[in-house]
Amino acid sequence: MPYYFYIVRCSDNSLYCGMTSDLEKRINEHNSQTSKGAKYLRAKKPVKLAYSEKYNNIKTAMRREWQVKKWTKTKKEALIKGDLELLKKL
């Protein structure tokens, strides 16, 4: 089963990182009125998928999520844009 690390852009332009086994379902949960979405995102809807990476196991996807969550917004934006030169500098 594949797992995904993802970044969504919130309505206030903030970024949220997460991990899931079903990317489409998780984005729908974040945008729904149910309690299955992340608490942080409840006042920041709608969210849009900005970036994702696919992994073969949950451990690797979780490790990537923890890594990127520590990054600055500038570095996350560089990842989303695919700006490898800027990523190396930050």
Biopython code that builds the backbone (N, CA, C, O; Angstrom):
import numpy as np
from Bio.PDB.StructureBuilder import StructureBuilder

atoms = [
    (1, "MET", "N", (0.853, -1.185, 0.000)),
    (1, "MET", "CA", (0.000, 0.000, 0.000)),
    (1, "MET", "C", (0.895, 1.243, 0.000)),
    (1, "MET", "O", (1.808, 1.347, 0.819)),
    (2, "PRO", "N", (0.641, 2.176, -0.904)),
    (2, "PRO", "CA", (1.446, 3.398, -0.909)),
    (2, "PRO", "C", (1.011, 4.366, 0.198)),
    (2, "PRO", "O", (-0.135, 4.356, 0.648)),
    (3, "TYR", "N", (1.947, 5.184, 0.609)),
    (3, "TYR", "CA", (1.685, 6.251, 1.576)),
    (3, "TYR", "C", (2.179, 7.552, 0.971)),
    (3, "TYR", "O", (3.103, 7.566, 0.158)),
    (4, "TYR", "N", (1.553, 8.634, 1.377)),
    (4, "TYR", "CA", (1.872, 9.930, 0.793)),
    (4, "TYR", "C", (2.227, 10.940, 1.878)),
    (4, "TYR", "O", (1.571, 11.020, 2.917)),
    (5, "PHE", "N", (3.259, 11.694, 1.616)),
    (5, "PHE", "CA", (3.554, 12.912, 2.371)),
    (5, "PHE", "C", (2.959, 14.024, 1.523)),
    (5, "PHE", "O", (3.110, 14.019, 0.302)),
    (6, "TYR", "N", (2.287, 14.977, 2.156)),
    (6, "TYR", "CA", (1.661, 16.043, 1.380)),
    (6, "TYR", "C", (1.747, 17.388, 2.095)),
    (6, "TYR", "O", (1.931, 17.470, 3.310)),
    (7, "ILE", "N", (1.608, 18.429, 1.294)),
    (7, "ILE", "CA", (1.508, 19.800, 1.800)),
    (7, "ILE", "C", (0.262, 20.406, 1.187)),
    (7, "ILE", "O", (0.062, 20.347, -0.026)),
    (8, "VAL", "N", (-0.585, 20.993, 2.042)),
    (8, "VAL", "CA", (-1.746, 21.719, 1.530)),
    (8, "VAL", "C", (-1.566, 23.205, 1.816)),
    (8, "VAL", "O", (-0.944, 23.605, 2.801)),
    (9, "ARG", "N", (-2.132, 24.006, 0.919)),
    (9, "ARG", "CA", (-2.150, 25.452, 1.108)),
    (9, "ARG", "C", (-3.527, 25.824, 1.639)),
    (9, "ARG", "O", (-4.548, 25.474, 1.048)),
    (10, "CYS", "N", (-3.543, 26.533, 2.756)),
    (10, "CYS", "CA", (-4.794, 26.916, 3.406)),
    (10, "CYS", "C", (-5.320, 28.228, 2.827)),
    (10, "CYS", "O", (-4.619, 28.923, 2.091)),
    (11, "SER", "N", (-6.553, 28.550, 3.171)),
    (11, "SER", "CA", (-7.181, 29.769, 2.649)),
    (11, "SER", "C", (-6.442, 31.026, 3.093)),
    (11, "SER", "O", (-6.527, 32.053, 2.419)),
    (12, "ASP", "N", (-5.718, 30.970, 4.214)),
    (12, "ASP", "CA", (-4.939, 32.119, 4.681)),
    (12, "ASP", "C", (-3.498, 32.094, 4.170)),
    (12, "ASP", "O", (-2.658, 32.861, 4.641)),
    (13, "ASN", "N", (-3.211, 31.210, 3.205)),
    (13, "ASN", "CA", (-1.911, 31.033, 2.567)),
    (13, "ASN", "C", (-0.878, 30.342, 3.463)),
    (13, "ASN", "O", (0.295, 30.277, 3.096)),
    (14, "SER", "N", (-1.283, 29.829, 4.619)),
    (14, "SER", "CA", (-0.354, 29.045, 5.431)),
    (14, "SER", "C", (-0.241, 27.652, 4.817)),
    (14, "SER", "O", (-1.064, 27.259, 3.989)),
    (15, "LEU", "N", (0.785, 26.911, 5.232)),
    (15, "LEU", "CA", (1.016, 25.574, 4.707)),
    (15, "LEU", "C", (0.881, 24.557, 5.834)),
    (15, "LEU", "O", (1.268, 24.818, 6.973)),
    (16, "TYR", "N", (0.330, 23.402, 5.502)),
    (16, "TYR", "CA", (0.137, 22.322, 6.468)),
    (16, "TYR", "C", (0.703, 21.048, 5.870)),
    (16, "TYR", "O", (0.402, 20.719, 4.722)),
    (17, "CYS", "N", (1.520, 20.321, 6.631)),
    (17, "CYS", "CA", (2.111, 19.065, 6.186)),
    (17, "CYS", "C", (1.399, 17.894, 6.836)),
    (17, "CYS", "O", (0.992, 17.969, 7.995)),
    (18, "GLY", "N", (1.249, 16.814, 6.088)),
    (18, "GLY", "CA", (0.625, 15.622, 6.632)),
    (18, "GLY", "C", (1.073, 14.379, 5.894)),
    (18, "GLY", "O", (1.878, 14.445, 4.966)),
    (19, "MET", "N", (0.534, 13.230, 6.324)),
    (19, "MET", "CA", (0.853, 11.939, 5.752)),
    (19, "MET", "C", (-0.420, 11.109, 5.738)),
    (19, "MET", "O", (-1.211, 11.168, 6.680)),
    (20, "THR", "N", (-0.625, 10.338, 4.680)),
    (20, "THR", "CA", (-1.847, 9.536, 4.554)),
    (20, "THR", "C", (-1.622, 8.375, 3.593)),
    (20, "THR", "O", (-0.652, 8.355, 2.836)),
    (21, "SER", "N", (-2.528, 7.417, 3.637)),
    (21, "SER", "CA", (-2.495, 6.322, 2.662)),
    (21, "SER", "C", (-3.483, 6.577, 1.521)),
    (21, "SER", "O", (-3.440, 5.889, 0.501)),
    (22, "ASP", "N", (-4.363, 7.551, 1.684)),
    (22, "ASP", "CA", (-5.354, 7.885, 0.651)),
    (22, "ASP", "C", (-5.415, 9.409, 0.528)),
    (22, "ASP", "O", (-6.133, 10.079, 1.271)),
    (23, "LEU", "N", (-4.667, 9.926, -0.402)),
    (23, "LEU", "CA", (-4.487, 11.372, -0.537)),
    (23, "LEU", "C", (-5.799, 12.102, -0.839)),
    (23, "LEU", "O", (-6.113, 13.096, -0.184)),
    (24, "GLU", "N", (-6.548, 11.633, -1.797)),
    (24, "GLU", "CA", (-7.801, 12.301, -2.164)),
    (24, "GLU", "C", (-8.790, 12.311, -0.993)),
    (24, "GLU", "O", (-9.425, 13.329, -0.716)),
    (25, "LYS", "N", (-8.911, 11.183, -0.321)),
    (25, "LYS", "CA", (-9.820, 11.083, 0.830)),
    (25, "LYS", "C", (-9.404, 12.047, 1.937)),
    (25, "LYS", "O", (-10.252, 12.691, 2.555)),
    (26, "ARG", "N", (-8.094, 12.147, 2.190)),
    (26, "ARG", "CA", (-7.608, 13.009, 3.272)),
    (26, "ARG", "C", (-7.865, 14.479, 2.963)),
    (26, "ARG", "O", (-8.263, 15.226, 3.857)),
    (27, "ILE", "N", (-7.653, 14.907, 1.744)),
    (27, "ILE", "CA", (-7.919, 16.300, 1.372)),
    (27, "ILE", "C", (-9.407, 16.586, 1.544)),
    (27, "ILE", "O", (-9.784, 17.645, 2.045)),
    (28, "ASN", "N", (-10.247, 15.651, 1.132)),
    (28, "ASN", "CA", (-11.698, 15.818, 1.307)),
    (28, "ASN", "C", (-12.061, 15.911, 2.788)),
    (28, "ASN", "O", (-12.927, 16.703, 3.159)),
    (29, "GLU", "N", (-11.415, 15.117, 3.636)),
    (29, "GLU", "CA", (-11.659, 15.184, 5.078)),
    (29, "GLU", "C", (-11.264, 16.542, 5.641)),
    (29, "GLU", "O", (-11.976, 17.108, 6.470)),
    (30, "HIS", "N", (-10.124, 17.063, 5.187)),
    (30, "HIS", "CA", (-9.682, 18.383, 5.650)),
    (30, "HIS", "C", (-10.692, 19.471, 5.284)),
    (30, "HIS", "O", (-10.883, 20.426, 6.036)),
    (31, "ASN", "N", (-11.328, 19.322, 4.141)),
    (31, "ASN", "CA", (-12.282, 20.333, 3.679)),
    (31, "ASN", "C", (-13.713, 20.104, 4.157)),
    (31, "ASN", "O", (-14.573, 20.964, 3.965)),
    (32, "SER", "N", (-13.972, 18.968, 4.771)),
    (32, "SER", "CA", (-15.333, 18.651, 5.206)),
    (32, "SER", "C", (-15.642, 19.279, 6.561)),
    (32, "SER", "O", (-14.777, 19.873, 7.205)),
    (33, "GLN", "N", (-16.881, 19.134, 6.969)),
    (33, "GLN", "CA", (-17.330, 19.657, 8.260)),
    (33, "GLN", "C", (-17.209, 18.615, 9.375)),
    (33, "GLN", "O", (-17.550, 18.900, 10.523)),
    (34, "THR", "N", (-16.732, 17.422, 9.052)),
    (34, "THR", "CA", (-16.610, 16.370, 10.059)),
    (34, "THR", "C", (-15.397, 16.613, 10.953)),
    (34, "THR", "O", (-14.572, 17.483, 10.676)),
    (35, "SER", "N", (-15.301, 15.852, 12.001)),
    (35, "SER", "CA", (-14.181, 15.996, 12.932)),
    (35, "SER", "C", (-12.951, 15.198, 12.494)),
    (35, "SER", "O", (-11.967, 15.135, 13.232)),
    (36, "LYS", "N", (-12.991, 14.585, 11.302)),
    (36, "LYS", "CA", (-11.859, 13.791, 10.832)),
    (36, "LYS", "C", (-10.716, 14.645, 10.287)),
    (36, "LYS", "O", (-9.590, 14.164, 10.165)),
    (37, "GLY", "N", (-10.992, 15.892, 9.964)),
    (37, "GLY", "CA", (-9.950, 16.784, 9.474)),
    (37, "GLY", "C", (-9.090, 17.268, 10.625)),
    (37, "GLY", "O", (-9.486, 17.175, 11.787)),
    (38, "ALA", "N", (-7.923, 17.782, 10.307)),
    (38, "ALA", "CA", (-7.012, 18.285, 11.333)),
    (38, "ALA", "C", (-7.594, 19.521, 12.020)),
    (38, "ALA", "O", (-8.178, 20.387, 11.370)),
    (39, "LYS", "N", (-7.431, 19.590, 13.314)),
    (39, "LYS", "CA", (-7.951, 20.710, 14.110)),
    (39, "LYS", "C", (-7.406, 22.051, 13.609)),
    (39, "LYS", "O", (-8.136, 23.038, 13.524)),
    (40, "TYR", "N", (-6.117, 22.065, 13.282)),
    (40, "TYR", "CA", (-5.452, 23.283, 12.801)),
    (40, "TYR", "C", (-6.156, 23.870, 11.581)),
    (40, "TYR", "O", (-6.179, 25.087, 11.399)),
    (41, "LEU", "N", (-6.729, 23.003, 10.749)),
    (41, "LEU", "CA", (-7.298, 23.453, 9.477)),
    (41, "LEU", "C", (-8.754, 23.874, 9.554)),
    (41, "LEU", "O", (-9.290, 24.378, 8.566)),
    (42, "ARG", "N", (-9.400, 23.692, 10.665)),
    (42, "ARG", "CA", (-10.846, 23.958, 10.749)),
    (42, "ARG", "C", (-11.219, 25.389, 10.385)),
    (42, "ARG", "O", (-12.262, 25.614, 9.771)),
    (43, "ALA", "N", (-10.397, 26.349, 10.748)),
    (43, "ALA", "CA", (-10.693, 27.753, 10.442)),
    (43, "ALA", "C", (-9.949, 28.239, 9.198)),
    (43, "ALA", "O", (-9.965, 29.432, 8.895)),
    (44, "LYS", "N", (-9.298, 27.327, 8.477)),
    (44, "LYS", "CA", (-8.458, 27.712, 7.343)),
    (44, "LYS", "C", (-8.918, 27.067, 6.038)),
    (44, "LYS", "O", (-8.136, 26.926, 5.097)),
    (45, "LYS", "N", (-10.171, 26.683, 5.988)),
    (45, "LYS", "CA", (-10.711, 26.027, 4.795)),
    (45, "LYS", "C", (-11.113, 27.056, 3.756)),
    (45, "LYS", "O", (-11.430, 28.191, 4.110)),
    (46, "PRO", "N", (-11.108, 26.697, 2.511)),
    (46, "PRO", "CA", (-10.734, 25.393, 1.977)),
    (46, "PRO", "C", (-9.221, 25.259, 1.851)),
    (46, "PRO", "O", (-8.496, 26.251, 1.785)),
    (47, "VAL", "N", (-8.768, 24.024, 1.819)),
    (47, "VAL", "CA", (-7.352, 23.756, 1.588)),
    (47, "VAL", "C", (-7.206, 23.149, 0.198)),
    (47, "VAL", "O", (-8.120, 22.499, -0.310)),
    (48, "LYS", "N", (-6.041, 23.371, -0.407)),
    (48, "LYS", "CA", (-5.763, 22.822, -1.731)),
    (48, "LYS", "C", (-4.427, 22.104, -1.677)),
    (48, "LYS", "O", (-3.478, 22.585, -1.058)),
    (49, "LEU", "N", (-4.358, 20.964, -2.320)),
    (49, "LEU", "CA", (-3.112, 20.213, -2.378)),
    (49, "LEU", "C", (-2.073, 21.032, -3.136)),
    (49, "LEU", "O", (-2.301, 21.455, -4.269)),
    (50, "ALA", "N", (-0.929, 21.249, -2.491)),
    (50, "ALA", "CA", (0.140, 22.020, -3.125)),
    (50, "ALA", "C", (1.292, 21.128, -3.568)),
    (50, "ALA", "O", (2.010, 21.451, -4.514)),
    (51, "TYR", "N", (1.465, 19.983, -2.862)),
    (51, "TYR", "CA", (2.635, 19.133, -3.126)),
    (51, "TYR", "C", (2.406, 17.762, -2.512)),
    (51, "TYR", "O", (1.757, 17.647, -1.472)),
    (52, "SER", "N", (2.934, 16.725, -3.145)),
    (52, "SER", "CA", (2.883, 15.389, -2.548)),
    (52, "SER", "C", (4.050, 14.539, -3.033)),
    (52, "SER", "O", (4.608, 14.770, -4.105)),
    (53, "GLU", "N", (4.400, 13.558, -2.225)),
    (53, "GLU", "CA", (5.418, 12.566, -2.548)),
    (53, "GLU", "C", (4.853, 11.204, -2.165)),
    (53, "GLU", "O", (4.155, 11.079, -1.159)),
    (54, "LYS", "N", (5.150, 10.193, -2.961)),
    (54, "LYS", "CA", (4.634, 8.837, -2.736)),
    (54, "LYS", "C", (5.749, 7.959, -2.172)),
    (54, "LYS", "O", (6.889, 8.014, -2.632)),
    (55, "TYR", "N", (5.403, 7.145, -1.165)),
    (55, "TYR", "CA", (6.351, 6.238, -0.525)),
    (55, "TYR", "C", (5.761, 4.838, -0.441)),
    (55, "TYR", "O", (4.544, 4.655, -0.463)),
    (56, "ASN", "N", (6.652, 3.853, -0.342)),
    (56, "ASN", "CA", (6.215, 2.457, -0.277)),
    (56, "ASN", "C", (5.845, 1.998, 1.122)),
    (56, "ASN", "O", (5.201, 0.961, 1.283)),
    (57, "ASN", "N", (6.247, 2.759, 2.140)),
    (57, "ASN", "CA", (5.916, 2.341, 3.505)),
    (57, "ASN", "C", (5.637, 3.552, 4.384)),
    (57, "ASN", "O", (6.064, 4.670, 4.097)),
    (58, "ILE", "N", (4.915, 3.294, 5.451)),
    (58, "ILE", "CA", (4.471, 4.368, 6.343)),
    (58, "ILE", "C", (5.643, 5.025, 7.074)),
    (58, "ILE", "O", (5.631, 6.234, 7.304)),
    (59, "LYS", "N", (6.638, 4.246, 7.435)),
    (59, "LYS", "CA", (7.774, 4.777, 8.191)),
    (59, "LYS", "C", (8.517, 5.863, 7.411)),
    (59, "LYS", "O", (8.877, 6.900, 7.968)),
    (60, "THR", "N", (8.740, 5.619, 6.141)),
    (60, "THR", "CA", (9.455, 6.595, 5.312)),
    (60, "THR", "C", (8.621, 7.853, 5.110)),
    (60, "THR", "O", (9.148, 8.965, 5.145)),
    (61, "ALA", "N", (7.329, 7.679, 4.901)),
    (61, "ALA", "CA", (6.445, 8.839, 4.727)),
    (61, "ALA", "C", (6.385, 9.670, 5.999)),
    (61, "ALA", "O", (6.397, 10.899, 5.934)),
    (62, "MET", "N", (6.320, 9.019, 7.151)),
    (62, "MET", "CA", (6.288, 9.736, 8.430)),
    (62, "MET", "C", (7.604, 10.476, 8.677)),
    (62, "MET", "O", (7.607, 11.610, 9.156)),
    (63, "ARG", "N", (8.696, 9.837, 8.353)),
    (63, "ARG", "CA", (10.012, 10.469, 8.524)),
    (63, "ARG", "C", (10.095, 11.739, 7.681)),
    (63, "ARG", "O", (10.611, 12.757, 8.143)),
    (64, "ARG", "N", (9.590, 11.685, 6.446)),
    (64, "ARG", "CA", (9.608, 12.861, 5.566)),
    (64, "ARG", "C", (8.713, 13.969, 6.122)),
    (64, "ARG", "O", (9.077, 15.145, 6.084)),
    (65, "GLU", "N", (7.547, 13.592, 6.636)),
    (65, "GLU", "CA", (6.651, 14.583, 7.232)),
    (65, "GLU", "C", (7.340, 15.296, 8.389)),
    (65, "GLU", "O", (7.306, 16.524, 8.463)),
    (66, "TRP", "N", (7.964, 14.546, 9.290)),
    (66, "TRP", "CA", (8.650, 15.152, 10.436)),
    (66, "TRP", "C", (9.775, 16.070, 9.985)),
    (66, "TRP", "O", (9.993, 17.133, 10.566)),
    (67, "GLN", "N", (10.491, 15.648, 8.938)),
    (67, "GLN", "CA", (11.589, 16.466, 8.417)),
    (67, "GLN", "C", (11.084, 17.803, 7.896)),
    (67, "GLN", "O", (11.606, 18.852, 8.275)),
    (68, "VAL", "N", (10.080, 17.780, 7.038)),
    (68, "VAL", "CA", (9.604, 18.991, 6.379)),
    (68, "VAL", "C", (8.851, 19.901, 7.344)),
    (68, "VAL", "O", (8.902, 21.122, 7.198)),
    (69, "LYS", "N", (8.158, 19.336, 8.323)),
    (69, "LYS", "CA", (7.435, 20.166, 9.297)),
    (69, "LYS", "C", (8.364, 21.130, 10.024)),
    (69, "LYS", "O", (7.919, 22.193, 10.456)),
    (70, "LYS", "N", (9.627, 20.792, 10.170)),
    (70, "LYS", "CA", (10.600, 21.639, 10.861)),
    (70, "LYS", "C", (11.114, 22.779, 9.981)),
    (70, "LYS", "O", (11.725, 23.723, 10.483)),
    (71, "TRP", "N", (10.873, 22.697, 8.682)),
    (71, "TRP", "CA", (11.386, 23.689, 7.749)),
    (71, "TRP", "C", (10.641, 25.011, 7.869)),
    (71, "TRP", "O", (9.515, 25.064, 8.363)),
    (72, "THR", "N", (11.282, 26.063, 7.413)),
    (72, "THR", "CA", (10.630, 27.368, 7.337)),
    (72, "THR", "C", (9.633, 27.354, 6.176)),
    (72, "THR", "O", (9.672, 26.477, 5.313)),
    (73, "LYS", "N", (8.754, 28.332, 6.176)),
    (73, "LYS", "CA", (7.788, 28.426, 5.084)),
    (73, "LYS", "C", (8.506, 28.669, 3.759)),
    (73, "LYS", "O", (8.091, 28.146, 2.725)),
    (74, "THR", "N", (9.566, 29.447, 3.784)),
    (74, "THR", "CA", (10.336, 29.735, 2.570)),
    (74, "THR", "C", (10.892, 28.449, 1.963)),
    (74, "THR", "O", (10.852, 28.263, 0.747)),
    (75, "LYS", "N", (11.405, 27.576, 2.803)),
    (75, "LYS", "CA", (11.963, 26.314, 2.323)),
    (75, "LYS", "C", (10.854, 25.394, 1.794)),
    (75, "LYS", "O", (11.044, 24.710, 0.789)),
    (76, "LYS", "N", (9.712, 25.378, 2.462)),
    (76, "LYS", "CA", (8.573, 24.578, 1.985)),
    (76, "LYS", "C", (8.094, 25.094, 0.627)),
    (76, "LYS", "O", (7.768, 24.306, -0.260)),
    (77, "GLU", "N", (8.055, 26.422, 0.468)),
    (77, "GLU", "CA", (7.640, 27.012, -0.813)),
    (77, "GLU", "C", (8.615, 26.612, -1.919)),
    (77, "GLU", "O", (8.197, 26.349, -3.047)),
    (78, "ALA", "N", (9.904, 26.564, -1.606)),
    (78, "ALA", "CA", (10.899, 26.141, -2.590)),
    (78, "ALA", "C", (10.668, 24.685, -2.997)),
    (78, "ALA", "O", (10.802, 24.343, -4.172)),
    (79, "LEU", "N", (10.323, 23.832, -2.043)),
    (79, "LEU", "CA", (10.010, 22.433, -2.345)),
    (79, "LEU", "C", (8.794, 22.348, -3.262)),
    (79, "LEU", "O", (8.801, 21.605, -4.244)),
    (80, "ILE", "N", (7.760, 23.102, -2.942)),
    (80, "ILE", "CA", (6.531, 23.102, -3.749)),
    (80, "ILE", "C", (6.838, 23.536, -5.181)),
    (80, "ILE", "O", (6.320, 22.954, -6.134)),
    (81, "LYS", "N", (7.679, 24.557, -5.329)),
    (81, "LYS", "CA", (8.025, 25.082, -6.668)),
    (81, "LYS", "C", (9.046, 24.225, -7.382)),
    (81, "LYS", "O", (9.259, 24.393, -8.583)),
    (82, "GLY", "N", (9.694, 23.296, -6.660)),
    (82, "GLY", "CA", (10.733, 22.479, -7.268)),
    (82, "GLY", "C", (12.034, 23.228, -7.468)),
    (82, "GLY", "O", (12.837, 22.868, -8.329)),
    (83, "ASP", "N", (12.247, 24.270, -6.676)),
    (83, "ASP", "CA", (13.447, 25.105, -6.776)),
    (83, "ASP", "C", (14.581, 24.468, -5.972)),
    (83, "ASP", "O", (14.799, 24.816, -4.812)),
    (84, "LEU", "N", (15.297, 23.538, -6.595)),
    (84, "LEU", "CA", (16.346, 22.789, -5.903)),
    (84, "LEU", "C", (17.517, 23.666, -5.477)),
    (84, "LEU", "O", (18.137, 23.420, -4.443)),
    (85, "GLU", "N", (17.816, 24.679, -6.266)),
    (85, "GLU", "CA", (18.921, 25.587, -5.913)),
    (85, "GLU", "C", (18.611, 26.318, -4.607)),
    (85, "GLU", "O", (19.464, 26.403, -3.723)),
    (86, "LEU", "N", (17.398, 26.842, -4.487)),
    (86, "LEU", "CA", (17.003, 27.543, -3.262)),
    (86, "LEU", "C", (16.953, 26.575, -2.097)),
    (86, "LEU", "O", (17.367, 26.926, -0.993)),
    (87, "LEU", "N", (16.453, 25.360, -2.314)),
    (87, "LEU", "CA", (16.397, 24.362, -1.248)),
    (87, "LEU", "C", (17.785, 24.082, -0.671)),
    (87, "LEU", "O", (17.940, 23.935, 0.541)),
    (88, "LYS", "N", (18.786, 24.010, -1.537)),
    (88, "LYS", "CA", (20.155, 23.749, -1.087)),
    (88, "LYS", "C", (20.699, 24.899, -0.252)),
    (88, "LYS", "O", (21.470, 24.681, 0.683)),
    (89, "LYS", "N", (20.295, 26.134, -0.588)),
    (89, "LYS", "CA", (20.786, 27.325, 0.112)),
    (89, "LYS", "C", (20.156, 27.482, 1.494)),
    (89, "LYS", "O", (20.782, 28.027, 2.403)),
    (90, "LEU", "N", (18.917, 27.005, 1.655)),
    (90, "LEU", "CA", (18.191, 27.219, 2.900)),
    (90, "LEU", "C", (18.484, 26.134, 3.922)),
    (90, "LEU", "O", (17.949, 26.168, 5.030)),
]
sb = StructureBuilder()
sb.init_structure("model")
sb.init_model(0)
sb.init_chain("A")
sb.init_seg("    ")
for serial, (resi, resn, name, xyz) in enumerate(atoms, 1):
    if name == "N":
        sb.init_residue(resn, " ", resi, " ")
    sb.init_atom(name, np.array(xyz, "f"), 0.0, 1.0, " ", f" {name:<3s}", serial, name[0])
structure = sb.get_structure()
